[in-house]
């Protein structure tokens, strides 16, 4: 959800509650039935206190008053039965409390598992449109509200609801006349609750969204702390944070204000009901109407307090329920995002040549790759060697329909060729590499890979044939060896070392305290930007892809190191189709073709020498008369 999107109370709240309840009943159906049974026992046991007053007073205590030699046997027996009921209630409460903890944690585990599994299937567009902090808030703040609701609110609401039903039946049995008064108060309670909860729910939903915005802002400023300090933006960051925090304060304070009204209002209505019941019941008792005895009055007045208390308990849990439903709605919205569409059917397989020179599929890794192309017409399967021939035909693309980034782009990269893109920021260089990876699909035109439309190739197989080194290096928590092996999970230690040597990373790795077993954390903050870049190059090297994409791959390496790394890069690029994006024009002089992009169009193309002879844009860039922006 974007920062600009404002919350609204939708009719989907009930749908969200049903969907969340389906997780509980679907995964832990038997346990939940046991919970309901135990809550019923606990509820019946709790109202036994009020109901027992009538029988103890009218049937046991009052008849013993004035007797010379009272027999307390029956009273003791009644107290024993009542104590047994209380004990059953305590045991039932213990059982359902423990079960709800198990159910709650189990449901959260399933929700988090499904969230993360679905997140892996979402297109890059989703992560471009949502901040990291907002997504992280789903796994932290929103799931925590679910935990509180499942562990505490659901059993309390069920308990209170059953108590209200059982108490109402008992009150109706004791005195239908007094119950008429109770019904009038209940109607008033429901009316007030509807008004208060409507406003409270609206602001609780807004609170969750504002909390996600604050989390996203803090995460963004944490990652960019150096930039903030370099440009002296501390004060501006404080002002922006204060603005977001003020929004959170307003939504949270209003939500809790309305929610806090519930308890006192219902409590005072209960007190009013208690007084009116005492007055009205006393009048009926004196008038001899309704067969209201002392025991009935004592029990009924106790029921009046017991009847109001569950409403207050539900009101107290309302905060958690609304926040949890708001969090669940955000979680389900993410889980309902359309996954990345993949209609491809051409796959990448290991292959070997038969005696007649044709290709056949094999299990072992031979270093020879082939496209496995099933033909629906006759059911046959053909194998085509992966060579790395990439061609763009009249391609037009925009991230949004009203803003096209590339216009009628046509280019080709033959197997083993090195193709370079230069141009100012926003010219469309990185967009081209995003389209090759099918992070986005073209709106018009086509891309053919080894003469196969890339839309027909399964995305996982397409990306397995591509190696990429980005300007922004991302390392994962783990050892250096594990980070390099990320490019090939079954790589041996020897292959890891060879890849590091190829990228000229072996030297600095061996100087670290634990060498290749040095543990990295926080995106490799212990290393310099250049060292992290070398590890990214080693990761691409170990994957040994036929097509390589270098997006400013040496931008963070000093000039001296660059000359050393360039030798390794040249070795890595041998026999591969390579797409290079570079601001340093010295790194692309030996490219087979250089494309100069401007506003999504190729304005010049040719080799380094050919473009210099044109004395156009590239010539001006190379000679320093024009700078890349």
Buried (B, 14 or more C-beta within 10 A) or exposed (E): BEBEEEBEBEEEBEEBBEBBBEBBEEBBEEBBEBBBEBBBBBBBBBBBBBBBBBBBBBEBBEEEEEEEEEEEEEBEEBBEEBEEBBEBBEBBBEBBBEBBBEBBEBBBEBBBEEBEEBBEEBBEBBEEEBBEBBBBBBBEBBBBBBBBBBBBBBBBBBBBBBBBEBBBEBBBEBBEEBBEBBEEBBEBBEEBBEEBBEBBBBBBBBBBBBBBBBBBBBBBBEEBEEEBEEEEBEEEBEEEBEEBBEBBEBBBEBBBEBBBBBBEBBBEBBEEBBEBBBEBBEEBBEEEEBEBBBBBBBBBBBBBBBBBBBBBBBBBBBBBBBBBBBBBBBBBEBBEBEEBEBEBEBBBBBBEEEEEEEBEEEEEEEEBBBBBBEEEEEEEEEBBBBBBBBBBBEBBBBEEEEEBBBBBBEBEBBBBBBBBBBBBEBBBBBBBBBBBBBBBBBEBBEBBBBEBEBBBBBBEBBBBBBBBBBBEBEBEEEBBBBBBBBBBEEBEEEBBBBBBBBBBBBEBBEEBEEBBEBEBEEBBEBBBEBBBBBBBBBBBBBBBBBBBBBBBBBBBBEEEBBEBBBEBBEEBBEEBBBBBBBBBBEBBEEBBBBBBBBBBBBBBBBBBEEBBEEEBBBBEBBEEEBEEE
